[in-house]
Amino acid sequence: DARYHLDVIVDASERMSTLIYDLLRYSGASQEEAASELVSLDELIEDVQKELELSIAETGTQLHIEPLPEVMGDKALLRQLFVNLCSNSIKYSDKNRAPVITINAFGPTLQSGLEIADNGIGFDMEFAKKIFEPFNRLHNNDEYKGNGIGLAICSKVCEKHNWSLSAESQLDVGSKFTIIFNDQLPENESATT
């Protein structure tokens, strides 16, 4: 009996610790003034792969990365953005097939934006806007651990850079997140989301 109650307390304290950590990250992404430096997204994604190396290996995730541009932005915030998007793709992978994540830029000079697509479990499009709000989760904690902060952080990071973030998904097929670099578009090119 005591062992059971101890396990419940330990589990609850671990979840509380994770929640506090995630809230601090969300608060930081919300309040920090975004720095502006030239960031190579190719190099940034290499760093993200190293950070997620263990979960990539454990799940057998395949990454297909096309050449990516350099952008003006805050390197630390952008790293957080891509870690969250890639780790979400791994977390919500379909157990019946190997996870595949594809990252590619688009536009005449690859400066219009980029897409991160996966072949995971997907979600119903009626929740497409809600997934970017804090604490909104489409799955319970027993199925997939988390606090519903990750995509809210992604949304804040894009907002800080004057970028647009949107999602498209199909259940049992996968999801695609599109980032439009609004402030990096040439004057004669317009962005639609």
N, C-alpha and C positions, 0 to 999 in steps of 0.2 A: 504493500500500500504506500509506504513512504517513498519507495523507489519510483513508483508511478507519478506521485505528486512532484518529486524532484525533477523528473524528466519533463513534466508539464511546465514547471518553473523555468528550467533551462531553455526549453524551446521558446517560451514566451519572451524571455530576456534576449535571446538571439534575434528574434523578430523585431523587438523594440530597438535593439542596437542597429540593425539594418535600416529600420525606418528613420532613426535619428541621422544616420550617415546619409541616406538618400535625401532627407529634408535639408541637410546642410549643403549638399550638392545643388539641389534645386534653388535654395536661397542664394547661393553663390552665383549660379547662372542668371538669376533674376536681377541681382544687385550690381554685379561687377560691370564696370565700364569695359566694353570690348576693346582690346588693344588692336592696332592695325599694323600688320607686318606682312610681307610677302611669304605665303605658306605654300610649299609644294605638297599637294594632296597625295602624290605618289609616295613621297617619303612618309607622310603622316599615316597613310594606310599601312605601310610596312611596319611602323611602330604599333599600330592597332593590332596587326596580326601577331606581333610578338607578345603583346599584352594578353591576347586571347588564345595563345598557342595551346595551352592545356585543354581548353574546352573544344577547340578546333580538332585536336588530335583525338580526344575521347569520343567525339561524335562523328568523326570521319568527314567533317565538313570540307567541301570543295569550294575554293574561292576562284572566281574568274574576274580578273581586274583588268579593264581596258586602260589605256593611257589617260591620266587625269591632269587637269590644268594646275597652274599656280593661281592662288586667289589672295586677295587682301583680307586678312582676318586675324582673330585671336587664336593662336595655335593651341593653347590649353583648352579653350572652349570647343574648338573644332575637334580636338582629340576626343573630348567627352561625347560630342555629337556622334562621331563614327563608332566609338566603342559601344555606345548604347544601341545604335541601329544594328550593328553587326551581332552583338550579344543577344539582342531580341530575336534576330533571325535564327540564331543557333538554338536559343531557348524554346522557341515555338516551332521547332522542326517537326516534321511528320515522322513518327517512329517506324513507318513502313518503307521509308526510302532515305537514302543518304542526303544530308542537307547540302544544298548548292546555293551559294550567294554570288550574285553578279553585280559588279559596280562599274558603271560606265558614264562618261560625261557626254553631253550633246551640245549641238550648236555649231555654227560654221568654224569657230576656233576653239571649240570645247569650253567656251566661257559662258554658255547660257544656263547650265545647270548640270545636275547629275542624278542618276537613278540607282537605287540599291534594291535589287529584287531577290526574292528567295522562293523556294518551293515548299514552304512550310504548311502549317495547318490552315493559314488564312483566317479571315474573320468576315462577318456579315457587314456589308457596306453601310448599313444603317448606323453603325457605330463609328464610322470613319472620322467624324469630328470629335467625338467624345474621347477617343484614345489619346488625344493630346492634352487632355485636362488632368490635373493631378488627382491621384487616388482612384481613377476610373480603371477598373480591371474587367476584362471579359471572361476571365477564368478564376476559379477559386484557388486558394493558396495550396490546397492539397494536390491539385493538378500541376500548377506552375507557381513556383515561389516568386515573390515580388511584392512591391507596394504600389505599383501604378504611377511611379514617378519618372521612370526612364524616358518615355516619349514626351512627357511634359517638359523635361530638361531639354530634349532635342528641339522642341518648339520654341523655347526661350532662347536657346543659342541661335537659332535661325532668325528669330525676331531681332536679336542684338545686332546681327549682321545685315539687317534689312533684306533677308532672304525669305522665300516662301517655302513651306514644307507641307506636302499633302501625301495622302495614302490611297492606294487602290488595292483591293484584295478580292479573292474568291475563295470560299471555303474549300478545303482539301486540295487547293491548287497552289496557293502562295500569295505573297504580298509584295507590293512595290511602293517604295517611298521615293518621292520626287522632290528634289531641292532646286528651286529656281534662284539663280544669283541675280536678283533684281538690280542691285547697284553696280553690277559688273557688265551689264549688257551695253553694247554700242547704242548710241542714241537712236539709230534708225531701226533697232530691233526691239520688239515688244514681247513681254512675257505674259503667258496666260496660265492660270492654275485651275 
